[in-house]
């Protein structure tokens, strides 16, 4: 985060957002697709 903050002359909060946003999106998508897989599995009777 420090490299992003210094390299782009931005605030620590914005640098943290840039670093953490993809992690949060990835976790959310993983949870979503896991739920979809369980629902489809249950719907197909497996």
BAZAVO-36885 format. One line per field, with one value per residue (C-alpha): residue in three letters; x, y, z. Coordinates in Angstrom, 3 decimals. Example, Ala and Ser with C-alpha at 12.3 -4.5 7.8 and 13.67 -1.06 7.14 Angstrom:
<atoms>
zaro: [ALA  SER] $
x: [12.300  13.670] $
y: [-4.500  -1.060] $
z: [7.800  7.140] $
</atoms>
This chain:
<atoms>
zaro: [UNK  UNK  UNK  UNK  UNK  UNK  UNK  UNK  UNK  UNK  UNK  UNK  UNK  UNK  UNK  UNK  UNK  UNK  UNK  UNK  UNK  UNK  UNK  UNK  UNK  UNK  UNK  UNK  UNK  UNK  UNK  UNK  UNK  UNK  UNK  UNK  UNK  UNK  UNK  UNK  UNK  UNK  UNK  UNK  UNK  UNK] $
x: [0.000  2.809  4.226  0.865  0.335  3.731  3.872  0.509  0.659  -2.672  -4.048  -3.576  -7.329  -7.467  -4.381  -5.926  -9.137  -7.203  -5.403  -8.338  -11.198  -10.177  -9.797  -13.275  -14.797  -13.084  -14.347  -17.881  -17.884  -16.587  -19.390  -21.972  -20.891  -20.707  -24.305  -25.388  -23.684  -25.463  -28.839  -28.402  -27.203  -30.243  -32.576  -31.147  -31.446  -27.780] $
y: [0.000  2.381  2.015  2.759  5.715  7.229  6.369  7.924  10.682  9.704  9.125  5.961  5.292  5.355  3.152  0.656  0.628  -0.168  -3.052  -4.509  -4.079  -7.027  -9.246  -8.347  -8.858  -12.231  -13.420  -12.207  -13.989  -17.184  -17.129  -16.361  -19.198  -21.635  -20.819  -21.152  -24.561  -25.801  -24.519  -26.088  -29.324  -29.455  -28.576  -31.376  -33.837  -34.628] $
z: [0.000  0.761  -2.733  -4.306  -1.993  -2.672  -6.362  -7.120  -4.508  -3.001  0.471  2.502  2.410  -1.382  -1.630  0.801  -1.238  -4.408  -2.709  -0.762  -3.266  -5.499  -2.430  -1.181  -4.638  -4.972  -1.606  -2.380  -5.741  -4.139  -1.589  -4.277  -6.575  -3.656  -2.733  -6.373  -6.600  -3.461  -4.691  -8.122  -6.573  -4.328  -7.214  -9.351  -6.476  -6.126] $
</atoms>
